[in-house]
Each structure stands twice: as structure tokens, then as C-alpha cells.
Amino acid sequence: MNSTQLQGRLSQDPRYTKHDSDDSKDRTWCVLAVNRINSEDADFIPFVCWGKLARAVANHCKKGKEVTLQGSIRSRMVEGVPRMEVRAHNVKFGADAKKNQVPEKSSPALDKLEELISAQIKAALTGLAEKKETLSEDCPL
């Protein structure tokens, strides 16, 4: 039985091709980055989907989007070179790409810590300024 299920994040934006006369021939091609078990490495697996699923993936997915897909492994020849890809029959959308967002203050403890750090920085800068003045008085140029 030729069946596979993969979960990962899109390594690029999907490439959508619309077929003018037949909606069932609309095609989306993309690459899924799938983490290896017990490793920081990933495998990059190309996949294709057709018809309504192709339109849904193209409309709702961007680079970094987490997806789980079910499908079958297909081989084909591209300019005389054998290629493997997954033909997706079902795609579930997960979380969007992770963004480097600064979290808002989430607790009074974090507020207090921020105040303490700010006070320590101010005290250190004041101390440096006083030392600079003392050195300037002791060593006129």
C-alpha cells in the first residue's frame, strides 16, 4: 500500500497553476520541511495537490505554515531525471509561521524585574559619570 503522512512547515510559498478549462487540473506544488526524529536536521519533501485542494493550499498557506498532509509517493521523469514527490490527498492547516514577536509584559513579577534592572543600570551609569568627573579633575589635559 502506497500511503504516507507527513507533518512539517512549508519551506517556500506554494506555486499555484490555474488550468483555464478544467478546475480539477488546477495544481499547487510546494516543499515541506520535515524534522527528523531525535535530530536538528530536516528533510525537504516536494508535494503536489490538485483541484479544490490545490486552490485551498494556495489561498491559505505561505512559507513557514505548519501543515499535515496525507498522500501517496509518486515518481516521474523530469527532463530525463527521476523525481519523487508526494501527491497530497488531504492537507490539514496548522499554525502560521513563527514570528519574532516581543511578548507583552505578562505578570507583576516581570514588571518588578524590569524596574530592578533599570535601577541597576541607572546606578551603574551614575557611578561611571562620577568616576569620569573625578578623573577629569585629577588629570587635567
C-alpha positions in Angstrom: 0.0 0.0 0.0 1.4 3.4 -1.0 0.4 5.8 1.8 2.3 8.4 3.7 1.6 11.1 6.3 3.9 14.0 6.9 3.9 16.9 9.2 6.2 20.0 8.8 6.4 23.6 7.7 6.4 24.9 4.2 9.9 25.9 3.1 8.6 28.3 0.5 5.4 29.8 -0.8 3.2 27.4 -2.8 3.3 27.6 -6.6 -0.2 27.6 -7.9 -1.0 26.9 -11.6 -4.6 27.5 -12.8 -6.0 25.5 -15.6 -8.3 27.5 -17.9 -10.8 24.9 -19.0 -10.8 22.4 -16.1 -10.8 23.3 -12.4 -9.8 19.7 -11.5 -6.5 20.3 -13.2 -5.5 23.3 -11.0 -2.2 22.4 -9.4 -0.2 23.6 -6.4 3.4 22.5 -5.9 5.4 23.1 -2.7 8.2 21.7 -0.5 7.6 20.6 3.1 10.4 20.7 5.7 10.0 17.7 7.9 12.1 17.4 11.1 14.0 14.1 11.6 13.4 12.1 14.8 15.9 13.0 17.5 17.8 15.4 15.3 18.0 19.1 14.4 18.1 18.1 10.7 15.2 18.2 8.3 14.2 16.5 5.1 12.7 18.6 2.3 9.9 16.7 0.6 8.2 18.1 -2.5 4.5 17.6 -2.8 1.7 18.4 -5.2 -2.0 18.7 -4.9 -4.8 19.1 -7.5 -8.2 20.7 -7.9 -10.0 22.2 -5.0 -7.3 21.1 -2.6 -4.7 22.9 -4.8 -6.7 26.2 -4.5 -7.1 25.8 -0.8 -3.4 25.3 -0.2 -2.5 28.2 -2.4 -5.0 30.5 -0.7 -4.3 29.6 2.9 -0.6 28.7 3.0 2.6 30.7 3.0 6.2 29.9 3.7 6.5 28.7 7.4 2.9 27.5 7.7 2.6 24.2 9.5 0.7 21.5 7.6 0.0 17.8 8.0 -0.6 16.0 4.7 -1.7 12.6 3.7 -1.0 11.2 0.3 1.0 8.8 -1.8 4.5 8.8 -3.1 4.9 9.2 -6.8 7.8 9.0 -9.1 8.1 10.7 -12.5 10.6 11.8 -15.1 11.5 15.5 -15.4 13.8 16.1 -18.4 15.1 12.6 -18.1 15.8 12.8 -14.4 13.7 10.6 -12.0 11.9 12.7 -9.3 10.0 11.7 -6.2 7.2 13.7 -4.7 4.1 13.2 -2.5 0.7 13.6 -4.2 -1.4 15.0 -1.3 -4.9 13.8 -1.0 -5.7 15.6 2.3 -4.0 18.7 3.9 -4.7 20.0 7.4 -3.5 23.5 8.2 -1.7 24.2 11.4 0.0 27.2 13.0 1.3 30.1 10.9 5.0 30.9 10.7 6.7 31.7 13.9 7.3 35.4 14.2 9.9 37.1 16.3 7.5 39.0 18.5 8.4 40.6 21.8 5.9 39.3 24.3 3.9 41.9 26.2 4.5 42.2 30.0 2.7 39.2 31.3 3.0 39.5 35.1 3.7 41.8 38.0 6.9 39.8 38.7 8.3 40.7 35.2 7.4 44.3 35.8 9.3 44.3 39.1 12.3 42.6 37.5 12.3 45.2 34.7 12.2 48.0 37.3 15.1 46.5 39.3 17.3 46.1 36.1 16.5 49.7 35.1 17.5 50.9 38.5 20.8 48.9 38.5 21.6 50.3 35.0 21.0 53.9 36.1 23.1 53.4 39.3 26.0 51.9 37.2 25.8 54.8 34.7 25.7 57.4 37.5 28.7 55.8 39.1 30.6 55.9 35.8 29.8 59.5 35.3 31.0 60.4 38.8 34.3 58.5 38.2 34.7 60.3 34.9 34.4 63.7 36.7 36.9 62.6 39.4 39.4 61.5 36.8 38.9 64.7 34.8 39.6 66.8 38.0 42.7 64.7 38.8 44.2 64.7 35.3 43.5 68.0 33.5 44.5 68.0 29.9 
